[in-house]
Amino acid sequence: MTYQVCFSKRFRDDIREARKWYNQRKKGLGKKFYSEVEDSLKAIKKSPHFQIRYDNIRCLPLNKYPFMIHFTIDEETEIILVLGCIHCSLEPHSHWINEI
């Protein structure tokens, strides 16, 4: 099964903010963060059936950074909607989940 991946505005904002924060700490660190996000997105596209955490939302933690990618799968349309990339110390419901 081939899935199409779509990204929410919230996800794009999350990535932009995290990259900016990491680059302020050390030049080039934001690029490394983004590279790991890309690798995780490839894994999601290849095999998206990761654990459902809540409300039919699946999560994949990044390996080296304390973030989790949150996404849903629409099996009928074969679309993966990437909702956000949230720092693990934040409560997802307070971050953005109420916007859905």
PyMOL commands that set and color helices and strands:
alter all, ss='L'
color gray80, all
select helices_A, chain A and resi 9-25+29-46+92-95+97-99
alter helices_A, ss='H'
color red, helices_A
select strands_A, chain A and resi 4-7+52-54+57-61+67-74+79-87
alter strands_A, ss='S'
color yellow, strands_A
deselect
rebuild
show_as cartoon
